[in-house]
């Protein structure tokens, strides 16, 4: 079964399969030539039965290794070929089953949401120190020019978002849903004169965010709360959410946008920054759902816009960022591999292989499987924003977040 699977998939480039029993098989032609070695007989059958889950598990456990390249090269070879072929009957059946049951797997009520967030974001902060930029932006960077560093591109991302928020006067009340380690909220408070409330469900992130606000002298204008956005009251002039919507789940989209509508002033502006699918609705990869983002799902635009319309919000602008996240993940993976020893000291070698597989798989998802980033600008009134997009470009040119380099970095107890 596994032989037939690889024979049907790999046409461009060469995959060498080396089994524990000494068999050596070749699939495809040309370069690159990547060797995948299976270290026990059971691995061969497990991979054949459920490749989407078992490829990552076998790599994590050291039962599958890669030669003449690394796991990113193997995933690139497989995913670039998969993009050109139709899935077989078994794969179609598995995906249909996952699609039918995804509402159950995305039951992200408040208790489960907090547990899912803790699974990923309450890992040791020292892990994120290893591969994130100086400001700890854990979302897609914005590479506006060749040769930009990750730090420059992450500042560019924040500037790009701030320009779309139309911060046309100081003193605006801004809500940041899923505020992470606080970098965007702090910049909006300091450089744009906003009064910001950041909310998160991560115990690890909230303490660091509050410490940074205090250290920067911004605690009076930039507050952080450990609270579910669904429990918020009041209204805000601007609402921004970056990298959080992927954790909401399709069944909760109506509640999310209804809450945004209720919290947004009548002349307010909201900006949603989320990973999305360019090829229509799908399902979350089972390995990713099990080990990295339980309850997570990246939506197609067609799944989001109708819900926005029904919530009473206007889609004022949509931008699709292509390949920016692929380049971001490539740099995260490079940094992580360079500090592998430190990550292994925090956790173990199995965790390091899991994290490497996650970063490599995510990067190739953006390069080969139609993943993109949507930035969706929302308003309640048709006349809230200027009638051309010139204000975005003008703001982006003048809003430099020049003080970012001087901001206190995330600090943790030893």
N, C-alpha and C positions, 0 to 999 in steps of 0.2 A: 504493500500500500504506500509506504513512504517513497519507494523507488518511483512508483507511478506519479506520485504527487510532485516530486522534484522534477521529473522528466516533463511533466505538463507545464510547469511554471518557468523553469530556468532555460531561457533561450539565448539571451545576451549576457556575455560573461560566463565564467566557468565555476561551478560548485563541485568541489571534490568532497565526497562523503567517505570518511574512514570509520569503520565500525570496530567495536571491541573485539570481534571475532577475526579481524584481519582483512575483511573485505574492503576494497577501495573502488568506488564508483564515481564516474564523472558525468556531470549534467551541463548542457549548454556548450557554447564555444566562445573563444576569444577572451579578452581581458575585461575586468580583473579576474584573477584566479584565486579563489578563497577556499581554504580547506576547513571543513567542520568535522571535528573528531568526537565520536560518542564513546564514552569510557566504560559502559556496561551494556549488556544485552537488553535489559529492560528499557533503557533509554530509547532504543530504536523503536520499540512498540509504543511507548508513551507518546513520543513525538508524532508517530503516524496517526494515532487516534485523535489527539487534540493539539495540533501544532501551535495554535494561537496562544494557548496557555502554557504548554510544556516547553516551548523554546526558551522562554524566559526562566522558567523554574529550573530546567536542566542547567542553564548557564549559571544561575545563582548558586546551585549546589555543586558546581565544578564537574558535573557529569558530561558537560558539553564544553569543549574549548575550541578556539579559533586559531588557525595558523595561516601564515601569509597575509596577515591583516589583523584587525580586531573586531569586536562585536559590532561596531558601527559599520564596518565594511561589509560584514555578512548581512546585516539588516538592509543596508543600501542595495546590495545585490538582489536579495529576495524581494524587497518592496518595489524596486524599480521594475522588476519582471512581473510581479503580481498586478501592477497597474495596467498591464497590457493583456491580461487574460481574464476570462470569466471564471468565477469560483465553481468548483465541482459540486456534485449533488450533496455530499455530506456537509461541506462548508456552508452551502446555501441553507440547509436544514438547521444547522447550528445558529446561523445568524438570524433566521426567521424566529427561532425559539427565543433568542436573546431579545429581539425586537418586541415580541409578544409579552415578555416578562419584564421589560425595562421599567414600567411604572412601579412594579413591586420593588425592584432593586433601587429605585430612586425615591423611596419614601423618606424624604429628608425633612421630617418634622423637627421641631426645635431640639429635642433631646438627641436624636440621631445626628442632626447637623453638627452639634457640638462634638459628639464622639468622632465623626468623620474628620472634622477639622483637626482635632487633637492627634489623630492617627498620622497626619502628615506635618502639620505646622508646629506641633509641640515636640518635635524631635529636638535634640540638643542644638541650641543656637550656634554652637561652635561648628556644626556641620555646614550651616549656611554661610558662616564666615569664610569657609574654604573656597566657595566658588562664586558667590554673588559679588556685585560691585560694591563700592565703598558705602553707598547709601542703602544697600540691601533691598533693591528693587527685584522682587521675585515675579516678574511678568515680562512680557515682550518689550525689548528695547526698540528704539527708533533710529535706524542708521541712515542719516540724511546725507552723508558724504562718504566716499571711499576712504578707508584707513582710519575711521573713527574707532576709538577705544570703547570698551564696554561701558566704562564710566561716562564717557561723553554721550554715548547713545542712550543711556538711561536718563540722563539729564534732558536729552532731546525728547524722549518720550513724555516726560512730565511737562515740558514746555508745550509740546504738541497738544496734550490733553487740556492744559490750562487755557490755551488759545481758543479751544472749542467750547470751553465753559463760559466764554464771553464775560470775563471779570472786568466789567467796564467802570467800576467804581469801588473804592475801598469800603470795608465794613460789611460786605456781603456775608450772609450766613451760609456756610457750606457743610454738607454732610458727605462724608467719605465712607461708603459701605464696603467693608472688607479692607480696612486701612493698613493691614500688614504691619511692618515695623515703623510706620509713621512717616516715611520720607516725603511722600506727596503732600500729605496734610501739613507738615511743617513748612514745606516750601510755599504752599498757598498762603499760609498765615504770614510768613516772613516777607516774601517777595511780592505778594499781591494784596496784602492788607486785609485778608479775609479772616473771619472768625469761624473756626473749623471744629467740627465734631467728627472724630473717627471712631468707628465701631468695628469690633472683631470678636470672634469666638475663641481666639487662641490665648491661653494663659501666658504662654511664652512671649507672644508679641505684645500684649498689653503692657506688661511691666517695662519692657524695653522702650516702647513708644512714650510712656509717661516720663521715664527717666530722660529721654532725649528732649522732650518738650521743656522739662524743668531746667536741664543743662543749657538749653539755648535761650532761656529767658522768655519762652513763648507759652508757658503754661496758662496764662490768663486769656490767650487767644486761640489756643489749640488744645482741646481736651480729647481724651481717649476713654472709651467705655467698653467694658466687656458685656455686650448685650446683643441679642438677636435683633436684626433690623425690623423684624415683624412686631417687636414690642415697643418701637419708638412712637412718640407723639410729637405734636408741634409741626411747624412748617419751616422750609429752608428756601433760600434764593437759588442755590445751586446744589445739585446732587451728582456725585461721581462714584463710579464703582469700577475698579480695575482688577481683573483676574479673580473675581468672586463668583460671577454668574455661572461659571462652569460647575459650581457646587450646588446650585439651586435645584436642578432636576425638572424635567418637563412637566410633571404634575403640579409643580408649584409656580410655574411661570405666571399664571393669572394673578396669584396672590402677590408675587413680587412686583409686577407692574402696577397693580392696584395700590400697593403700599407706596410706591414711588410717586404715583399720581396724587395720593392723599397728602404726602409729605412735601410736595413741591408747590411753592407759591404760584399764583395764577400767571405771573410774569417771569416764572423761573425757567431754568435750563438744566437739563441732566445729560450726562455723558456716560454711556455704557461701553466698556472696553472688555471684550471677551474673545476667547478662542472660538472658532466656528468651523463649520464644514462648507466647502464650496460646491459639493456635489450632492446635496440633499440630505435628508434625515438618515441616521445610521444607528449604530450601537457602540458602546464603549468596549474597547478591547478587554477581554476577560482578565488578562494578566495585570493590566493597569488598574482595573476595578478592584482586584483582590489585594494588590500589594502597595499601590501608590495613592490612588484617589477613590476610595470607596464612596459610592453614591454619586460620582462625578459623571458629567456628560457634556460634550461639546455640541452645540446646536447648529442646525442649518438656519439660514436667514428666514426661510419659509416657515420655520417653527416659531420664530420670535415676532416677526412683524405683525401677523394677525392678532396676536395677544396684545401687543402694544396698542393697536387700533381699538380693540375692544375695551381697553382700560381708559380710553379717553385722552390718550397722548398723541402728539403729532411727531412723526419722524421728520426731523428738520434736515438731517444730513447723515449719510452713511459713507464710511471709507473702509476699504478692504486693504489691510496690510499683508502683503505677500512676501514670504521668505525672511522678513525681519526676525520672526521667532526662530527660524532655522539657524540664522546666524547667531542669535542670542544663545541658543542651546549648544551650538558648536563651541562657543567660548566657555560656557559653563562646564561642559564636558572636559575641555582642555584643562581648565583650572582644577577641576576635581581630580583628574588623573595625575596632575602634577603634585597634588597633596594627598595621594592615596594612603600613604602611611599614617597620616594624621587621622583620616577618616576611619581607618582600620583600628586605630587605638581607641577611638570613640565607640565604635561598634565592633565589627569583625570583618573578615574577608568576604563572607557571604553577603553581608549588607553592602559592601563596596561594589560587588558584582551586580547586585540588584539595582543600586543607584546608577551605575554605569549603563546598565541595560535600559533603565528608564530614560536617561538623558539621550542616549543614542536612538532609542525607538521613537521618542518624541521628535527629535530633530528630523528623522527620516519621514515621519508622518507629515511634517510641513513641506518636505522636499518632494515626496512621492505620492502622498495619499490625499491631497486636496485640503489639508488643514490650513487655515488662515486666521487672521485676527480681524474681528469686526469692531469698528468704533461707530456707535450709533448715537447721534445727538437727538435729544427729545425736548419738546416744549409743550405747553398747554395751549398757547395762543399763536395764531399764525403770524402775528406782527411782533413777536417778542424779539426776534433777531433781525439784524440788517438783511436786506434782500439780496445781497451778494456775499460771497465767501471771502471778500477782500480782508475783512476784519481779522479772520483767522491768520492769514499770512502776515499781516502787519503786526499782530500781537506776537506771533512766533519770532519775528525778527527782533523785537525790542525786549521781550521777556526772556531773560537769559538765566534766571535762577543763579545769578552770579555768586551768591553766598553759599551754594551747596558745598563747595570744597571746605568751608569753615564750619559746617554743621557738625555737632557731636556725632560720632559714630556709635552704632549699637554697642553697649557695654554690658557684660554679663559677669556674674560671680564666677570665680575660678572653680 
